[in-house]
């Protein structure tokens, strides 16, 4: 029976570790080994993993532990995902900039009333 993971925008490292049955230290190590695995961080520095990150972690785990790939082999196999992730982050950065601009405009409107 496969575990179901609650639908959320972001998951903290402890939640991901529990779900994937990996230690938090392994997840942090994989971040240093795989450039395409970069969770966003909250203001307090807490790692926040997206649903895509979770799927990627499960794929890395499968390749390493079941398929017996090396770290380099996983890097090569999943290298295209890094480019997709960069595009996703670029889009997120643009969206955040737009939201900040909208917030500033709304504050200015509120202050002028």
N, C-alpha and C positions, 0 to 999 in steps of 0.2 A: 504494500500500500504506500503510495507516494504522499509525502507531506504536502499540505497546502500552506502557502505563505500568504498572510493578509495583504490585501491590495492597499498599498500606500505609495506616496511619491518617493519618500526616502526611508531607508532603514539604517539604524545605527549598527556599529561594528559588532556589538554583542548579539544583536538579533541575527545578523548574517552568520556569525560564528555558530550560533546554536542551530540554525536551520541547516547549514551546510555540513555540520559536524566537523568543523575545522577550528583550530585555535586562532584567537585574534592575532597572535604573533605570526602565524602562517599567512594570514590575510595581509598584514603589514609587509611581510617579506615579499609576497607576490607583487605588491604595489611597487616595490623597488626593482623587481625583476622584469615586470611587464609594463612598458610605458603606456599601453592602452588601458590599463586598469588604474584609473585615477579618480577616486570618489571626490566629490566636492566636500568642502569643510565648512562647518558652521562658524559663526563668529567666535565661538569658544574653542574652536579647533577640533570639534567632534567630527569624525568621518561620517559622511552620509552617502550611502550607496543607493543608486537608482535600481529599478527593476532590471535594466539592461546590465548593470554591474553584477547583480545577483546571478543572472543567466550566464554571464561570462565566467564568473567564479565557478559555477557548477560545471561549465565546459572545461575549464582549466583542470579542475579536480578530476573529471572523467579522463581527460587526455593523460594526465600524469599518473594517476593511480590505477586506472583500468586498462588504458591503451599502452601504458608504460613509455610514454614519450619522455624525452629529456626536456629540461627548461628551454634549451635552444630550439628543440623541435616544436614545442608549443608556441614559442615566439614566431617561428616561421609559419606555422599552420594558421595562426590567428593574426598575422601582421596586417591584413586588410581591415580588421576590426578597429585598429588604432586610428586609421584615417577616418573611418566612420565616426568614431568617438570625438575626434578633433572637430569635425564638422558640426557635430551635435553641441559641443561646448561653445563653438563660435556662435551658433544660433542662440544659445542660452545667454551668452554675454550680451548680444545685441538686444535680446528681450529684456534683460535686466536693466540695461542702459535706458531703454524706452520707458520702462516702468518707473525708474528714478526721475526721469524728465516729467512724466505725467504727475508723479507725486509732488514734485516741486511746483508745477503749475497749479495743482489743486490747493496746496498750502498757500500759494500767493493769492489765489481767488478767495479763499477763506479769510485771509488776513485783510483783504481789501473791502470786505463786506462790513 
